Amino acid sequence: MIDNPYSSAVIAWFGTHARDLPWRADDASPWSILVSEIMLQQTPVVRVLPAWEAWMRRWPTPSALAAEPAGEAVRMWNRLGYPRRALNLHACAREITERHGGEVPSEHAALLALPGVGSYTAAAVASFAFGGRHAILDTNVRRVLARAHTGIEYPPKATTRAETRLAESLLPEDPATAVRWGAAVMELGALVCTARSPECSACPIADRCAWRAAGHPAHSGPPRVGQKYAGTDRQVRGRLLAVLRASPAPVHKPALDAVWDDPVQRERALDALVADGLVDPLDDGRYALPG
């Protein structure tokens, strides 16, 4: 372990600037934290918050969700994006109910074994829900460490072993401080050290940032651009799912055909939804959300 030259300043900043989010409350359940972490993958807080609140009202426990068909999770997901996450949450709920007595497991290895839970999510839940000492490496944390410690504008596209070793070396020894550090550096990346418009003047570690000291050199790789949506298969899939979500009963094919003019792209998108388990084709030619 190396000395962490950032933790005190970042944690102090977090104490003043942290957003008041319900999954950060002292009484937030491990299930509510797991749901938030799955929802927050590739989706901003402003969109997640109302979806999370509605989800937790309907399914406050894993067993409550596990008792309903997977299609209800897809329906409730609405337009949050990347709807396979809804299936993953439903599969998590069933696994937790059947193998863990309805309680989200606290061990990192058990969390990592849950459907759709990767290394970041397992570490985040083990840390934020159970106070475990784990290095948390989401996009925001990776960007902060790349700039402050390594001196580059953006981290590599995929997490490297060097990044993991750095994050682990900076982890405070005290578990409670480590949890606070994980949340604080993530918040710093979300609010201040942002991808496109970092506010260095508001950064609590600007005086020890290697990227700033080097004069903010531009990243040598390609610029980060937002993903195109209009006209893509993702948009078509979204429209097809919207029809199915809006219907309490299975729908006939003409109702799906009406959402997109290009039949080749429409059928390709529908086939992808079926392959992903998000849509069930019925024997009578109708389509439904998964049972």
Sequence and secondary structure as in RCSB ss.txt:
>XXXX:A:sequence
MIDNPYSSAVIAWFGTHARDLPWRADDASPWSILVSEIMLQQTPVVRVLPAWEAWMRRWPTPSALAAEPAGEAVR
MWNRLGYPRRALNLHACAREITERHGGEVPSEHAALLALPGVGSYTAAAVASFAFGGRHAILDTNVRRVLARAHT
GIEYPPKATTRAETRLAESLLPEDPATAVRWGAAVMELGALVCTARSPECSACPIADRCAWRAAGHPAHSGPPRV
GQKYAGTDRQVRGRLLAVLRASPAPVHKPALDAVWDDPVQRERALDALVADGLVDPLDDGRYALPG
>XXXX:A:secstr
    SSHHHHHHHHHHH    GGGSTT  HHHHHHHHHHTTTS HHHHHHHHHHHHHH SSHHHHHTS HHHHHH
HHTTSS THHHHHHHHHHHHHHHHSTTS   SHHHHHTSTT  HHHHHHHHHHTT        HHHHHHHIIIII
  SS  SS  HHHHHHHHHTS SSHHHHHHHHHHHHHHHHHTS SS   GGG TTGGG HHHHTT    SS    
    TTSHHHHHHHHHHHHHH SS B HHHHHTT S HHHHHHHHHHHHHTTS EE TTS EE   
